[in-house]
Amino acid sequence: MPAKVPIKKSPAPKAAQTKPADPAVVTPSEESSATIPDNPASIPDKPAQITEAPSADSTDATAKPETPAVDSTAPAPEVPAEEAPVKAGGEEAVEPVKETPPPKDEPPSAPEDLTVDGIDAKSLSLRWKAPEKEGTFSIDGYLIEYQKENSQEWVSVNKDPSISTHYKIQNLNTGDKILARVKAVSKAGSSEPIALQNYVQIREIVDRPKIRLPRNLRQTFVKHVGEAVNLVIPFQGKPRPQVHWTKNGQPLDQKQASVRNSDSDTILFIRKAERKDSGVYELTVQIDDLEDKAKINIKIAERPGPPKSIKLVDVWGFNAALEWTPPLDDGNAEITGYTVQKSDKKTGEWFTVLENYHQTNCTVSDLIIGNSYYFRVFSENLCGLSEKAAVTKDCAFIKKTAIAYKPPEYKECDFAEAPQFTQPLNDRTTTNGYTTKLFCSVRGTPKPRIVWMKNKMEIREDPKFRTLVNQGVCSLEIRKPSPFDGGVYTCKAINPLGEATVDCKLNVKVPQ
């Protein structure tokens, strides 16, 4: 069946030229009525040529050249994407809507801190940390690869991702030098790999490197200026590990300190220590990528300088007040205290007054009347006292005090106080015929007068009641009470500054 010829739809021209009718040519005005016969046999052997009408924007009315003839046996030409295709009935096809592509999945970042965890004759153990960013999806695991020295091929170790952050590569050849790398895998893809910095030789390590730091070196190691430093630090490791020393992160200066290494220990020796030898020394023992480190803080100190200045602040009675400032040079060690001494001007001998004193001011007492004194102060650190001392320029003269004694005057205190009950009365329940007592306590100055009342009526000289006041404790004794004696009892305290009252309820029960 011959292919159908697509017909392009063009707008009607403004002015069309008159042409003789040609059965093989379809004009734009007849385009809408043009149909394709249902019977293929009715199509002539020579395909019809289609001419396009001139564009509406064209300034002349000249028709465009005719399109070349289309072979019926050739496949239909493709319609450009920007032109709307036309169906067989002449209707314009609907252009499909372009969809926005979904965002691209982000793979995880590379693992971190890849290190060698162990080596033996046939295997290599690795350890690393999880990536900082997981990406779009969670991490499924890790893929491990290795490459032999002088080879460009990476050998995959595990087909399925390993969930753990440590892995042991097995079935390796003794003596080979390999470089391992690890990458994280998720549904979004694999991360950038992280590889070891150097090639690792596969060999048996009988004993991992380990430093056995002596206990006295775990704290700050202190030596005086001029003394020798001789540190012996044992370690273990087989085969013999490599030993490295650094000072404050820099290589050790062989002119300042010498190092001697053996199979089981290392010795750091400084013949004559100076203050510049102080610092943090780091020892590293290493077998391939396995290593152990230890830090030693060494401080070379000397005696401090004297206090910067000393001043005699005041002298009174048998006492003298001193004040000074810390030394400029602490001897490369913390100042632990000061030593204060005094000297009589007559004898010139020095006597220690205060020792290991921590403040920068003091008061010297028990001085002799009529004598004059000088004072000096030494600073002290862990190396001892300073070689020199700070001495007062002024002399402290202890004057004689007046013979007549004038006692101090004191104001008389007024202890007057209004009555106040410190312990109130409590409600009581008693039995008919059994003597009972009511208690309360009061204070006040001058001593208050106590009045007892029953149902707001003052109890006077009644043999049934007996009152007593002792050291502020007030008591009311009711002898063999009857139900008639029940009611509200009140205790009132009165003095010139005021009065106070407390009350309670007494209930007398008759036994059945």
C-alpha positions in Angstrom: 0.0 0.0 0.0 1.6 3.3 -0.9 2.3 5.8 1.9 0.0 8.7 2.4 1.3 12.1 1.5 1.2 14.5 4.5 -0.4 17.8 3.6 0.9 21.0 5.2 -1.7 23.6 6.2 -1.0 27.2 5.2 -3.0 30.4 5.7 -4.9 31.8 2.7 -3.0 34.3 0.7 -4.1 37.9 0.5 -4.2 37.9 -3.3 -4.0 34.7 -5.3 -3.0 34.7 -9.0 -5.2 32.9 -11.5 -3.7 29.7 -12.8 -5.1 27.1 -15.1 -6.7 24.1 -13.3 -4.4 21.2 -13.0 -5.8 17.9 -11.8 -2.4 17.0 -10.3 -2.1 20.2 -8.3 -4.0 21.0 -5.2 -4.4 24.7 -4.4 -4.6 26.0 -0.9 -8.2 27.1 -1.4 -9.1 23.5 -2.3 -7.0 22.1 0.6 -9.9 21.7 3.0 -12.0 19.8 0.4 -9.1 17.6 -0.7 -9.5 14.0 0.4 -7.6 10.8 -0.1 -9.6 8.0 -1.8 -10.3 4.9 0.2 -9.3 2.7 -2.7 -5.6 2.6 -3.3 -6.1 1.6 -6.9 -7.7 4.9 -7.7 -4.4 6.7 -6.8 -2.6 7.5 -10.1 0.9 6.1 -10.7 2.3 9.6 -10.7 1.8 11.2 -7.2 0.2 14.5 -7.0 2.4 17.6 -6.5 1.4 20.0 -3.8 2.0 23.7 -4.0 2.0 26.0 -1.1 0.2 29.4 -1.2 2.3 32.5 -0.7 2.8 33.6 2.9 0.6 36.3 4.3 3.6 38.3 5.4 5.1 38.3 1.9 5.1 41.7 0.2 4.6 40.2 -3.3 1.9 37.8 -4.5 4.3 35.6 -6.3 3.7 31.9 -5.5 6.5 29.7 -3.9 8.2 27.1 -6.0 6.5 23.8 -6.3 7.6 21.0 -4.0 9.3 18.0 -5.7 7.3 15.0 -6.5 7.1 12.3 -3.7 7.6 8.7 -4.5 4.6 6.6 -3.3 6.9 3.7 -2.5 9.2 5.8 -0.3 8.5 6.2 3.4 6.7 9.3 4.6 8.9 12.2 5.5 9.2 13.0 9.2 7.4 16.1 10.5 9.7 18.6 12.4 9.1 18.9 16.1 8.3 22.6 15.9 5.6 22.1 13.2 2.2 20.7 14.1 1.5 17.4 12.4 -1.7 17.0 10.4 -4.0 14.0 10.6 -5.5 12.3 7.5 -8.7 14.2 7.8 -6.9 17.5 7.7 -7.2 18.1 11.5 -4.2 19.5 13.4 -2.7 17.0 16.0 -2.4 18.1 19.6 1.3 18.6 20.7 2.2 16.5 23.8 3.0 18.5 27.0 6.6 18.3 28.0 7.1 17.0 31.6 9.7 18.4 34.0 12.3 15.7 34.7 12.6 14.6 38.4 15.6 15.8 40.4 18.7 13.7 40.1 19.5 11.4 43.1 22.6 12.4 45.1 25.1 9.6 46.0 26.7 9.6 49.5 30.0 11.3 50.2 33.3 9.3 50.6 34.0 7.4 53.8 36.5 9.0 56.3 39.7 8.0 58.2 40.6 4.8 56.4 43.4 3.1 58.5 45.1 -0.3 58.8 43.7 -2.2 61.8 45.9 -5.3 61.5 48.3 -7.2 59.2 49.3 -10.9 59.1 50.9 -13.2 56.5 47.7 -13.7 54.4 45.3 -10.8 55.3 44.9 -7.1 55.8 42.3 -5.6 58.2 40.9 -2.1 57.5 38.9 0.3 59.5 37.1 3.5 58.5 34.4 5.9 59.5 30.9 6.4 57.9 30.5 9.2 55.4 29.6 12.7 56.6 26.7 12.9 54.1 24.4 10.0 53.2 22.9 11.6 50.1 19.4 11.0 48.9 19.1 7.4 50.2 20.5 5.6 53.2 23.8 3.8 52.8 23.5 0.1 51.8 27.1 -0.8 52.6 30.7 -0.5 51.5 32.7 -2.0 48.6 36.4 -2.7 49.2 39.0 -2.9 46.4 42.8 -3.3 46.3 45.6 -2.7 43.9 49.0 -4.4 43.8 52.1 -2.3 43.4 53.2 -1.7 39.8 49.6 -2.6 38.6 46.8 -0.3 37.4 44.1 -2.9 38.0 41.7 -2.6 41.0 40.5 -6.0 42.3 37.1 -6.1 43.9 37.0 -7.9 47.3 33.3 -8.2 48.0 30.4 -8.4 45.6 27.8 -7.6 48.2 28.2 -4.4 50.1 29.6 -4.8 53.7 27.4 -3.2 56.4 30.3 -3.0 58.9 32.9 -0.2 59.0 35.8 -2.7 59.3 36.7 -5.4 56.9 39.4 -8.1 56.6 40.9 -8.7 53.1 41.9 -12.4 53.0 43.8 -14.7 50.7 46.6 -12.3 50.0 50.2 -13.3 49.1 52.9 -12.8 51.6 55.4 -10.1 50.5 53.0 -8.2 48.2 52.5 -4.5 48.6 48.9 -3.4 48.1 46.9 -0.2 48.2 43.3 -0.6 49.4 40.4 1.7 49.0 36.7 1.8 50.2 33.6 3.5 48.8 30.1 3.8 50.1 27.1 2.5 48.1 23.4 3.4 48.1 20.5 3.3 45.7 21.7 6.6 44.2 25.1 5.1 43.3 28.5 4.8 44.8 30.6 7.6 46.4 34.1 8.7 45.7 36.6 6.1 47.0 39.0 6.8 49.9 42.3 5.0 49.7 45.3 4.4 52.0 48.1 6.9 51.7 50.9 4.3 51.1 51.2 0.8 49.9 51.1 -1.8 52.7 53.4 -4.9 52.7 51.6 -8.1 53.5 53.8 -9.8 56.2 53.3 -11.4 59.5 53.4 -9.0 62.5 53.9 -11.1 65.6 53.5 -8.3 68.1 51.8 -4.9 67.5 53.8 -1.8 68.4 53.1 -0.7 72.0 54.8 2.0 74.1 55.1 1.2 77.9 55.4 4.7 79.3 56.7 4.8 82.9 54.4 6.2 85.5 56.6 9.2 86.4 56.5 10.4 82.7 52.7 10.5 82.6 52.8 13.8 84.4 55.0 16.9 83.8 58.6 15.8 84.0 60.6 18.6 85.8 64.3 19.1 85.8 66.5 22.0 87.0 68.6 24.0 84.6 72.0 22.4 84.1 70.9 18.9 85.1 71.0 16.0 82.7 67.8 14.5 81.3 67.9 10.7 80.7 64.6 9.1 79.8 64.4 5.4 79.1 61.1 4.4 77.5 60.5 0.6 76.8 58.3 -0.5 74.0 57.3 -3.8 72.3 56.8 -4.8 68.7 57.9 -7.6 66.3 59.4 -7.2 63.8 61.4 -4.3 65.2 59.4 -1.1 64.9 60.7 2.2 63.6 61.1 4.9 66.3 60.5 8.6 65.7 60.9 11.6 68.1 59.4 15.1 67.7 59.4 18.2 69.9 56.3 20.5 69.7 55.4 18.9 66.4 58.8 19.5 64.8 61.7 17.1 64.2 64.1 16.7 67.1 67.2 18.8 67.0 70.2 16.4 67.3 72.3 19.2 68.7 70.0 19.7 71.7 69.1 16.1 72.4 70.4 12.7 71.4 68.4 9.5 70.9 69.5 5.9 71.1 67.2 3.0 70.0 67.3 -0.7 70.7 65.0 -3.6 70.0 63.0 -3.0 73.2 63.5 0.6 74.3 64.5 4.1 73.3 66.6 6.6 75.3 66.2 10.4 75.1 69.4 12.1 76.6 70.1 15.8 77.2 73.5 16.4 78.7 72.9 19.8 80.1 69.3 20.9 80.1 68.4 24.5 79.4 65.0 26.3 79.6 64.6 26.2 75.9 64.6 22.4 76.1 61.1 22.6 77.7 58.2 21.4 75.5 56.0 18.5 74.5 58.1 15.5 73.2 56.2 12.9 71.2 57.4 9.3 70.7 56.1 7.2 67.8 56.8 3.5 67.2 55.6 2.2 63.9 55.4 -1.1 62.0 54.1 -0.4 58.5 50.8 1.5 59.1 50.4 0.2 62.7 51.7 2.7 65.2 51.5 3.8 68.8 52.2 7.3 70.2 53.0 8.8 73.6 53.5 12.4 74.7 55.9 13.6 77.4 55.7 17.1 78.8 59.2 18.1 79.9 59.8 21.4 81.9 63.3 22.7 82.6 63.0 25.2 85.5 65.3 27.3 87.7 65.0 29.5 90.7 62.8 32.5 90.2 63.8 36.2 90.5 63.0 38.3 93.5 59.7 40.1 94.0 59.4 43.2 91.7 59.0 45.7 94.6 58.3 45.8 98.3 56.7 48.6 100.3 56.2 49.3 104.0 52.6 50.3 104.1 51.9 51.1 107.8 53.3 50.7 111.3 51.1 50.7 114.5 51.6 49.3 118.0 53.6 46.1 117.7 52.8 45.6 114.0 54.1 46.5 110.6 52.2 46.0 107.2 54.0 45.0 104.1 53.1 44.8 100.4 54.9 43.5 97.3 54.4 42.4 93.7 55.2 39.0 92.0 58.6 38.6 90.3 59.1 39.3 86.6 61.0 36.0 86.1 59.2 32.9 87.5 62.0 30.6 86.5 59.8 28.8 84.0 57.7 27.4 86.9 54.7 28.5 88.9 55.4 30.6 92.0 54.4 28.4 95.0 54.9 31.0 97.8 56.9 33.7 99.5 59.2 33.8 102.5 59.2 37.0 104.7 62.1 37.8 107.0 62.8 40.7 109.5 66.0 42.2 110.8 66.6 44.3 113.9 68.6 47.4 113.0 70.9 46.9 116.0 72.0 43.3 115.3 71.5 43.1 111.5 70.5 39.4 111.7 67.7 38.1 109.6 64.9 35.9 111.1 62.1 34.2 109.2 58.6 35.5 110.0 56.4 33.8 107.4 57.3 30.8 105.2 55.5 29.4 102.1 53.2 32.4 102.2 50.8 32.7 99.2 49.6 36.3 99.3 51.4 39.4 98.3 50.7 41.4 101.5 51.1 40.5 105.1 51.3 41.9 108.7 54.3 41.2 110.9 53.4 41.2 114.6 55.2 40.8 118.0 57.7 43.5 117.3 59.7 45.0 120.2 58.8 48.5 121.3 61.6 51.0 120.7 63.4 49.0 118.1 63.6 49.6 114.3 63.2 46.8 111.7 63.9 46.1 108.0 62.0 43.5 106.0 62.8 41.4 102.9 60.8 38.9 100.8 62.0 35.9 98.8 59.9 34.3 96.0 59.8 30.5 95.7 59.0 27.9 93.1 59.5 24.1 92.8 63.3 24.8 92.4 63.5 26.7 95.7 63.9 30.3 96.9 65.1 33.1 94.8 68.8 33.9 95.0 68.1 37.5 95.9 65.3 39.2 97.9 63.4 42.4 97.8 64.3 44.6 100.8 62.3 47.5 102.2 64.0 51.0 101.9 62.2 52.5 104.9 62.8 51.4 108.5 59.9 50.5 110.7 60.3 52.2 114.1 58.1 50.7 116.9 57.0 53.6 119.1 56.0 53.4 122.8 52.3 53.6 123.4 50.6 55.9 126.0 50.5 54.7 129.6 47.0 55.9 130.4 44.3 53.5 129.3 41.0 54.8 128.2 38.4 52.1 128.1 36.0 52.2 125.1 32.5 53.5 125.6 29.6 51.2 124.9 26.0 52.2 124.4 23.5 50.5 126.7 21.3 48.1 124.9 17.5 48.4 125.4 16.1 45.0 125.9 12.5 46.2 126.5 10.0 44.0 124.6 6.2 43.6 124.5 4.7 40.3 125.7 4.8 37.5 123.1 3.7 33.9 123.4 6.3 31.5 122.2 4.1 28.4 122.9 0.3 28.7 122.5 -2.4 26.8 124.4 -3.6 23.6 122.9 -7.2 22.2 123.0 -7.6 19.5 125.6 -10.1 16.8 126.4 -10.2 15.3 129.9 -12.4 13.0 131.9 -14.8 14.0 134.6 -13.0 14.0 138.0 -9.4 13.8 136.7 -7.2 16.8 137.4 -5.8 18.4 134.2 -3.4 21.3 133.4 -3.1 23.8 130.6 0.4 25.1 129.5 1.8 28.0 127.5 5.0 30.0 127.4 5.5 33.8 127.1 8.4 36.2 127.0 8.6 40.0 127.5 10.7 42.7 129.2 9.8 43.9 131.8 8.3 40.7 133.1 4.6 40.6 132.1 1.7 40.0 134.5 -0.3 36.8 133.7 -4.1 36.7 133.9 -6.2 33.6 133.3 -9.9 33.8 132.1 -12.7 31.3 131.5 -15.2 32.2 128.9 -13.8 35.7 129.0 -14.3 35.9 132.7 -11.2 36.4 134.9 -10.4 33.6 137.2 -9.8 35.0 140.6 -9.1 33.3 144.0 -10.9 30.0 143.3 -9.7 26.9 145.2 -10.6 24.8 142.1 -7.9 26.6 140.0 -4.2 27.1 140.7 -1.9 29.3 138.5 1.9 29.1 138.3 4.5 31.0 136.3 8.1 29.7 136.1 10.8 31.0 133.7 8.1 32.2 131.3 6.1 28.9 131.4 2.5 29.6 132.5 0.3 26.8 133.8 -3.3 26.5 135.0 -4.3 23.5 137.1 -8.0 22.5 137.2 -8.7 20.2 140.1 -11.2 17.4 139.5 -13.1 19.1 136.6 -16.8 18.5 135.9 -18.7 19.1 132.7 -19.5 22.6 134.0 -15.7 23.4 134.0 -15.5 22.9 130.2 -15.3 26.0 127.9 -12.8 28.4 126.4 -9.8 29.3 128.6 -7.6 32.4 127.8 -4.2 33.4 129.1 -3.3 37.1 128.9 0.2 38.6 129.4 0.4 42.3 130.2 3.4 44.7 130.6 3.9 48.5 130.0 4.7 47.9 126.3 1.6 45.9 125.4 -0.3 42.7 125.9 -0.9 39.3 124.2 -3.4 36.5 124.6 -3.8 32.9 123.7 -6.8 30.6 124.2 -7.8 27.0 124.0 -10.9 24.8 124.4 -11.4 22.4 127.2 -13.8 19.5 126.9 -14.8 17.4 130.0 -16.3 14.0 129.2 -18.4 11.9 131.6 -17.6 8.2 131.4 -20.6 6.0 130.4 
